Amino acid sequence: MTMKMKTLTKLALTFAGVAIVRRAFDTSIQIRKYQMKSNKVNNNVRVMFLSDLHNNQFGDNQSILIEQISEQKPDIVLLGGDLFDYVGNVHPTTKLLDWLGQHYPTFYVTGNHELRMKHLAGFKRLIRKMNIQVLEGDRAKVEVGQTTLVINGVDDAKHKRTFKKQLKYVGKKIDTEYLNILISHRPEQVEQYEKYPFDLILAGHAHGGQFRLPGLINGLYSPQQGFFPAYAGGEYELENEAKMIVSRGLMIQNQQFPRIFNPPEIVIVDLH
């Protein structure tokens, strides 16, 4: 190999390495889209799911995040917990929720971090004043065109007895005439979810397993699931034929470890 060829090869490898590293540590918000067909859906419905913001901020007054949300034109927005964090400045999250409540039918459930907040009841009241419905073992019917969705929600499973009681209450009252969506923070509670005929389950908590190798390792580690979590992020078919979609979440700031090949995401589920 000539000296010129060696130099060109080194440059090519250097550029390739830089490109891989940039992609690995990319923290720009990704739009992750899923499709779901059901005979319970009479017209196209776009559901947006946000989870695990942890008080993070994207632009001044959440301008970047708000712009991304607006561009997707959701019919409803579902919030899967840990939007707040039990430490730190809550202003970025309250700014986002206040905007969401003014623009979309929005529904919220708690995550484990919210359950650790000293004034959780006060925060729930604040969220309700922002025109956002807080679900804690109850449901809401939403009409989108000629389609009726039932949005079910439960508090995080950190308090196991309360979680199971709430899940049983909404699960036993399901009207299978309509498409039933469950918002629940933790994906690893699959055995509990499969007891009831939900059509779609939306969860977060796992943060995408933090480290990924696309095509090889979907996630390295997640709380409660440990190493190589079964439900780190993505779409899963459960044994009762329900679909579960797990968001990789939005947290990128103030983390103990960086996210690798695991950018923050907004989840879109298009129902047909």
Secondary structure, 3 states (H helix, E strand, C coil): CCHHHHHHHHHHHHHHHHHHHHHHCCCCCEEEEEEECCCCCCCCEEEEEECCCCCCCCCHHHHHHHHHHHHHCCCEEEECCCCCCCCCCCHHHHHHHHHHHHHCCEEECCCHHHHCCCCHHHHHHHHHHCCCEECCCEEEEEEECCEEEEEEECCCCCCHHHHHHHHHHHHHCCCCCCEEEEECCCCCCHHHHCCCCCCEEEECCCHHHCECECCCECCCEECCCEECCCCCCEEEECCCCCEEEECCCCCCCCCCCCCECCCCEEEEEEEC
